[in-house]
Amino acid sequence: MKFLLPLLLSFLTFNAFSQTNYPAPGNLKRHIDYLAADQMKGRGTGSRQNSKAAKYVARQFKNYQLEPKGTKGYFQAFTSRVRRVVVADSLRETCNVLGFLDNGAEYTIVIGAHFDHLGMGRQGSSKAENPEGQIHNGADDNASGVAGLLELTRYFTENGTKEPYNFLFIAFGAEELGLQGSRYFVNNPTVPLDRIDFMTNMDMIGRYNPDRGVGIGGYGTSASWPGIFEGVTSEVKFFTDRAGSGGSDHGSFYAKEIPVLFFHTGGHDDYHKPTDDADKVDAEAEAAILKIEIDLIENAMKLPKLEFQEVK
């Protein structure tokens, strides 16, 4: 009995640790409240606040002891262009933010979300009647995705497990200007593209509607996805979509023949409007969505590198 007691205590300690390590609504809310605060002025590409958001992500990556994987520390700088409207400052300097969890594996899983939004309504894409000068906080689009990215970073760095794949966590810049950050990365990769197993993308995962559920795109981008989804259950409803392309950063990876998954809770009346505020985000449901993503990633890691499949 004296030998069984330490083993039992060890099991209980590990089980408690693994449960508490899952994405936490409080942590998600803290990140979203920061990124979508009025003081961040909508994180428009090229703005001081956009740079502040990038530095916030980099600090979190450093706290979790990720290896910098940009071209200058955690940052991969590039020049973006405003194309949808005519502005004097159409060329804007911004960056991607990249952190690497090196497990000594041959292949790497990419987890991404974009940190930019529409700023003060002067770069196009706003749905407001008179957008210029109004703060577009972008709490759902895409502070929710960045919060998810940071909580998955916490999970995979603090879960006490050395996974059989590396992880590259990327916060993309200039997504709202036409996926420019993700396109820049796939054309200037800091990890070889042929060493990427698959990419998961989170864009607008904060406004869960139980009538709709969370959509998971990319189901058709590898023949392995159906088997990976088997047995995955959740307290929130989810459904799959085969498409791998589309209007978010996973499309850049799909174009390079990399399998993808895309998590999205759907459109709403506040989309691309100044009313997309932090108090409307459902952090409890987002935490459950991230648990689905964790389950899928962990199932995928039991397999060899996924084979890409074009969606017809």
Steps between C-alpha positions, in 0.01 A plus 500: 500500500784736582622462141157560348434823692774710329386365162138596575602847618712545187205403278262734680749785481556448127125470433428821692783677317379389158145617572601842631739549210218514244413842350343719766219752440663746738825500304314538171304796636819666627666483157188615316440789741854622437508463123148635442517794742422849365861596576611256227301701242408192298857377434503636145794383289795737523373674814682537830229290663545224243867488594401496867278197437787318326728571796232371738494167315881484497509555878262210550713280274807593703318428827426149371866462398431455130798528270488815282433398141472831319773673304569736791419325823131414508421747220488447124466850357341572164341787308127478442282701264150644540317419177127526568492878551718787384716632785817707515678241715420191294833333586513394864771324697382210714606147596412144584585372849644149518584274793633144468460208739788272405429139592787372287252357250528475123170675431322807635136591560409865438239669719397848387272801544517860377551790743410798279156657451350806328643772720310828475305396192733653242637190327188358340275200580294669772126426498415817695312778323758768590807301607777761488613611843315223682692241704443150361604294803487161328438296815369201307698588186757409604593559862308179570728305266818649649376419850446144381848491350651609832301248702606219266857621545455470875346156469767345279792655692366413847325165452797297619522310169763500229293456187624315188463821297639850539264799517528833322263760645440794266309824552453638149501867405296673227241227461228761456693644205474172312683221689826686447680373811432132438582536132828665592583215736430217256712677238777572754469214748717480810418128522518298175153456356566133424556448874156635594252226589187717492376847597210593729352851486269682742311801368188623683449227761347725766130523410373145538139452388359170631250488214784503247796352683866558419602427144823310434618543144772310319344158560565408138868608490632163613354152476607453862269766651185280520684242710655772719150637576370158608409494868546876554208637702430832666251694711477743206360400163733484202476410134751455218552659160726351233634829360864586559513839331305805616532845646746434780863405550461124464434567130863601452615161630241308300633674187839344581343152527507479879201343681305751711225535758308824547296582814227765468179573694334682212391848402295740711357851491818649654735361234744772385314764699602714798259291712720185496586545868658277764191472722322311221754216486398166654824392667347184650397372158835602350683291758288200397578567132871499579459166676362359173806636321732342757326162462534515121867599515577224749321243283691622193832464683438126530537476121788553258517830311163570339470477121349802327180456303360759261135580560304455178 
